[in-house]
Amino acid sequence: MFVVLLLILSVGLQSFRHVRAESATLRVPDDFSTIQEAINNAVGGDTVFVKAGTYYEHVVVNKALMLIGEDVTTTIIDGNETGLVINITSDNVNITGFTVQGGGGSILPESSAGIHLGTTSHCNIFGNRLLDNYVGIIGSPKNATMSNNIIAGSHVGFDIFYATFNTISGNRLVANNISIHMLYADSNSVFENNITDNYLCAVVLGYSVNNRFYHNNFLNNTEQIVMLASGWTNSWDDDYLSGGNYWSDYSGLDQFSGPYQNLTDSDGIGDTPVALDGNNTDRYPLMTPWTEASNLVGDVTADGKVDMKDVGYVARRFMCVPGDPLWDPMADMNDDEKINMVDIGTVARHFGESGSTPAVDWWPMRGHDLNHTGYSTSTAPNTNKTIWIYTTGEVVCSSPAVADGKVYVGSANAKVYAFASASTVGTSSIWLTDSAGNSESTFDLMDNVYVGIQDFTAHTARVVNVAANNSTTTTSTEEFPVNASALGESRP
């Protein structure tokens, strides 16, 4: 009896040996000499951190782990040209920061890949380099994300079959025979990839439906797309004006604009669709390679910069509302269903910005915008440190406005004060009016400052400069009457 009880106790202790209150980080080679040894000693939810070095291993990830390489260029897992380098058999696995190479030794793709996903779900493979494997990433995953990887020198980059609801985005697929091979794969999203210099073709698609391909750059491939079967419909653009894909062999022109490309004006989208077969067409091929800069505020033509084309595009739709022939929601910058000076001003404030110039979403009026959403896309400081304090002559009556690096605030002494927003010193005021009324509100648009006064007037001034010492220069001011409330308050 004593022996039996001792055996049960021993088994029980073994069962609870890995139970922890919190997840742990296991380090290679500090804690374990190999990646596989660290995985074997980990439990679900743990992180395996691998320091720089070359590890000749065939790794099996059979738990929900985070596998992190110290540096993507110097943390290398090498399969030595035999078999699978990383074989994932568990759901919810995350792998990032590795160079994965040397998967091969067989003409069977599932036995010669850099990363094998099997039939897993919710795995994330991001920020890796997969070099010189027979297949880069292979499997039948569901809800997986494969993003920001480099796959080069493979027979096939992504070999995805019987796979659904996956995302393939932001990858560089270079000098493979085929970069993406999808067979019986439905409802996947493939976007923002650079697919370049592939020897056979960029994408092979067969017996697959409801996949979305957009904002990909297809550059200098022997063939762009090969369809293995007809009658299977997929989407090849992100609607107008976001656009479709860039095709380096596209020969169409850009002389027209609009969802039907029948309006006079170029828009960065080719006038002629790219027909892949009877069921697959890129309706809005891009005239220039897609970049993330196309998300710039004010870049309504989606060409990666805010310039006169954008100003002109919005100006030609001035006073348009839904239903008008020229109506385009992309020109309605604040989504108030009318195109007016606010929209033109938004483009003007971002004029000259490009992919190398971060767009700043200023706070030009009370509540940020005409809908008073109180929301800005610009990031806030990560500290609450006070930069400067200034005492005005009277009570501050208005909500501050911020634009072009300047802060404006009205006071009950009929002054509007202008501050250089990043300055650490005091500021001087600018006079907009000699009225005795309170400055109730401020609004900046295209470098002009508009302010409402309690004496039933509104005033505007142009601020030429707010220097580092907050000395301010203005041009002449202009006064004009407005319709106001019984209290004489004027608000934008």
N, C-alpha and C positions, 0 to 999 in steps of 0.2 A: 504493500500500500504506500509506503513512504517513497519508494522508487517511482511509482506512478505519479504521485503528487509532485515530486521534484521535476519529473519530465514535463508535466503540464505547466508548472511554473516557469520552466526554462523556455518553452515554446511561447508562452505569454510574454515574457520579457523580450524575446526576439521580435514579436509582432509589434511591440510598442517602441522599439529602439529608435525609429526615425520620426516619431511624432514630435512636432515642434510647435511652439506657440506662434512663431513667425517664420517667414521664408528666410533662407540663408543664401549666401554667395560663396560658391566653391571656386577656388582659384587654381589655375593650371599654369605653370607646374609647381606653384608654391605648396598647395595642399595635396595635389595628386599629379603624378608624372604624366598622365595621358588624359586626353579629353574623355575617352570612353570610361576610364576609371572614375572620373568626376561625375559623369552622368549616372553611372551605376550606384554611386553613393548619394545621389540627390533624390529629393522627393518632389512631387508636383508643386509648382510655384517657385521653386528655387531658381537661382541664376548661376550659370557656369561662366566665369570670366576667364578668358584665355589670353595670356600674355603673348607678345610678339615672338615669332619663331616659326619653324616649319615642322609640322606634325604629320608623319606618314601613318595615317590611320584610315580605317573604314568605320565611320561613326554611325551608331544606331541610337536615335533619339526616341525612346519609348515612354517618355513622360512629358507632361506639360511644363516645359522649361523655357527660360530665356538663355540663349547661347550667344555670348557677346565676345567678339574679337577686339583686342586692344587697338589695332590699327589695320585697316583693310588692306594696305599694301604689304605689310610685313607679318601679318598673322595668317599663316598659310596651312590649309589642310590639303595634303597631297595623297591621292589614291594610287600613285605609282603605276598609272595606266592599267589598273585592274579593278573591275567591279564598280560598285556605287561608292562615292566618297561619303555622302551623308544620306542616310536612309531614315526618314521620319515615319514613325508608325503610330504616333499619338496626336490627338487634336490639341489645338491651342499651344503650338510651339512657335517661338519667335527666334529668328536667326539673323544676326547682323554683324558686320565688321570683319568679314573673312574673305580671303582669296581661296576659292575652292577649285582645285585643278586635278588633272590626272584621272578623271573617271573614264574608263574604257576597257579594252580587252575583249569586247564582244560586239557583234553587230546587232545584238538585241538591245534596243534602247533602254528598256527597263533594268538592264543589268550593267549599264555603262554610263551612268549619269553623274553629274556633279551633285545634284540634290534630287532625291526621290520623295514625292509627297504622298504616294499611294492614294488611298481613299479618305484622307484626313479632312478635317474641317477647321476653319478659323485659324489657320496658320499664317504667319507673316514672315516673308523673306524679303529683307530690305537692306540696301546699302552694302551689297557684297559684290565681289568680282568673281565671275565664273569663267575660267580660261582653259581652253584646250581640253574640254571634255567632249566625249562623243555626243552627249546631249547635256545642255545646261541644266534645265529644270524639267522634270517629267512627272506625270501623275494624273489622277482623276480627282482632284480636290474639290471642295465646296466651300464657298465663302472665304477663300484665301486671298491675301493681298501680296503681290509680288511687285515691288516698286523700287526705283532708284538703284537698280543693279546694273552692272556691266556684264554682258555675255558676249564673248568673242572666241573665234577659232573653233566653233563646234559644228558638227553636222547639222544639228537642230538646236536652236536656242531654247524656246519653250515648246515642249511636246505635250499638249493638253488634250485629253480625250475623255468622253463621258464625264465632263466637268461642268459645273453650273455655278453661277453667281460669284465668279471670281473677278478680281481686279488686277490688270497688268498695266502699270502706269510708270512713267518717268524713267524708263529703262533705256540704256544705250545698247543696241544690238548691232554689232559690227563684225563684218567679215566672217559670217557663218555661211553654210550652204543655204539653209533656210532659217529664218529667225523665229517665226511663229508657225507652228503646225497645230491646227485645231480640228479635231475629228469627233463628231457626235457631241459637240460642246455647245451648250445653249445658255443664253442670258448672261454672258460675260461682258465686261467692259474693258476695252483696250484703248488707252488714250495717253497722249503726251509722251510717246516713245520716239526716240531717234533710231530709225531702222535704215542702216547704211551699208553699202558695198557688199551686199550678199550675192554669192556666186550663182545660185540657182534662182531663188526668188525671196521676196520679203515675207509674204504670208501665203500659206496653203490652208484653204478652208474647205471642209467637206462635211456634208450632211449635218450642218449646224445652223441654228436659227436664233433670232432675237439677240444677237451679239451687237455691241455698239463699238464702232471704231471712229475716233475723232481726235483732232489735234495731234495726230502723228505726223512725223516727217519721214517720207519715203524718198530716200536719196541714193541715186546711182546704183540701184539694184538691177541685176540682169533682167528679172521680171518683177513687177510689183506685187500682183495678186494672182494666184492660181485657184480657180474654183473647180473642185473635184466633181461637183454635181450641180445641176441647175434646179431651180424651183425652191431654193432655200433662202429666205429673206432675212437680211441683216441691215442694220443702220450704219451709215458711213459719214454722218455729220452730226453736229450738235445744234441744228437749226440755224436760222438767220437771226442775228448777225454774228453769232459765235463762230460759225463756220465748220468746215469739215477737216480735211487733211491737206498737207502739202505734198505734191507729187512733182519730183524733179523733172519728169518728162512731160509735164503738162504744157501744152502749146496754146492754150486759150488766152483771150484778152480780158482786160478789166475796164470796160467802158461804161458799164451800167451798174445799177445798184437796186436794192429792194429785194424782198422775198422771192419775187419772180424775175429779178434782174431785168426789169423793163423801165427803170427810171434813169434819167440822164445824170450820171455822176458815178465815179469809181468808188469802190468800197472795200478794196483789198480782197475781194472774192471774185473768182473767175466767172465769166458770164456763161460759160458752157459747162454743164455737169460732167463728171467723170463716170461713165457707164461701165461697170465691171461685168455685169451680165443683165439679163432681163429683170432680175429681182434685187440687184445690188447696185446702188448709184450714190456717189458723193455729189449731192446737189449743190454744195457750196465749197468747192475746192479753194484752198488758200493760195494767194499769189506769192507769198513769202513764207519761209519756214516759221512754224508756230514757236513762240516763246512765251514764258510766263508774263512777260511784259505786256501782253495783250490784255491783262487784267487791270491795267492802270486806270485810275479814275480819270475820266475825260477822254479816254482813248476809244471813242465810239466806232471808229473804223477798224479797230483791232489790228493795227499794224505795228504795235510796240512802241509808239511814241504819240505824244499829244502835240499836234501842230495845226497849221491852218486848214488842213483837210477836215479835222474834227470840228474846228470853229465853223467852217463853212457848211459842213453837214448839218449841224444843229441850227445855224442861222437860216438855212433854206427851209427849215421846218418850223420857223417862228410862228407862234399862235396856232399851231396844229393841235387838234384834239383827236381822240380815238374816232375812227370813221372817216377822217379826212384822207384824201388820196396819198399824201406824203407822210402820214403819221407813222412814226417808228418809235416803239417804246424804248429803244436803246438811247435815243436822243432826249428822253424824259429823265433827266439825271436824278430827280428827287421823287419820281413815281407819283406825281400829283395829277397825272393825266392831262397835262397841258405843257406845251413847250414854250418857254418864255425867257425873260432876261436872267432868271435864276439859273436856268440850264446853261445858257451861254456863259454866264459868269463862272459856273463851276468848271467848264472847260477852260476858260481863260485863266483861272487861278492855277491850273495844272499845266498851263502852256509850257512847252519845252521839256517836260519830263519824259523820261524813257526808262528802259529796263535798268539802267545804271543809276537812276535817280529815284529814290523812294518817294512815292506819293504821300503827301501829308493831307489828311482829312481835317481841315481847319474847322473852327466853331464860329461861323460868321454871323450868327444871330441867336436870339433867345431860343433855347431848346434845340440848337444845332441846325435845324432845317425848317422849312415851311410847315411840315407836319409836326414839328416840335417833338421829335422822337427821343431827343436827349441821348443819342447814340452816335459815336464817332468810331471809324474803323482804325484810327491811329492808336498806337500803343501808349499807355500811360507810364509815367516814371515808376520805378520800383522802390521809391523812397518817398516819405512824406516830409522831407526836409524843406523848410521855408527858404525860398531864394531871396526875396526882398519884400519889404513892406513900404507902402506909401500912404500918407494921410491926405485925403482930399479936403477942399475947403468946406464942403457941406456933406450931407448924407448922400450916399451912393444910391440912386434910385433905379438904376437899370441893370439888366443882366449883362455881364461882360461879353464882348465879341472878340474872337481871336482869328486873325488871318494874316498870312504872309509874314509870320514872325512878330506880329504886333498885337498888343492887347488894348482894346478900347473899352472905356467905361464912362458913363455919364453921371453927373453929380447935380445936386439941387442948387448949385451956384451957377447954373447955366453953362457949365464947361463940360467938354468931353476931354478926358485924359487919355493920352497914348503912351504905351509902355513898350520898350523892347523886351519881348517876353523872356529872353534868356539872360537878361542883365542882372547883375548883383548889386546895382546902385540904384539911387532914387530916380524919379522921372519928372519931367516937366509937362505942363498941360498944354493943350492946343485949344485956341478959342474958335468955336464954330458960330457963336452968336452972342450978341449983346443983350439978348432977351432976358427978362427977369424970371421966366418960367423954368421949371425943372427939366433937366435932360432925362427923359423917361426911358429911352431905349436907344440902342445902337445897332447898326447893320452894315457890314462891309460887303461890297460887291465890286469886283474888278478895280481894286485899289481906291475906290471912292467910299467915304464914310457917310452914312445917312443916319440922322438922329431926329427923333420926334420931341417936341417941346410942348409944355402945358399951355402955351399961348396960342394954340391952334396953328402952329407953323411946323414945317419940317425943314431941315438944313442939310446941306451936303458940303463936304470938303474933300480935297485930295491930299493925302499925306505923301509927300515926296520922299521923306527919309526920317527914320528914327535911328539915330546913331547909337554907338555903343554906350555913350554917356547919357543916352536918352534925350539929347537935345533934338528938337523937332522942327521941321520946316514944313509949312503948308502953303498951298496956293490960296487964292481968294475963295471965300465961301459964298454959297448961294442960298437964298431963303425963298420958300414958296408956301402958300397956304394949302392945308389939307382938310378933308372932312374929319372931324374929331367928335368925341363924345361930349356930353354935357359938362363933364368935368374938365374939358379942355385937354385931355390926355391924348397924345399921338404915339401910336405904337406900330412897328412894322408888321 
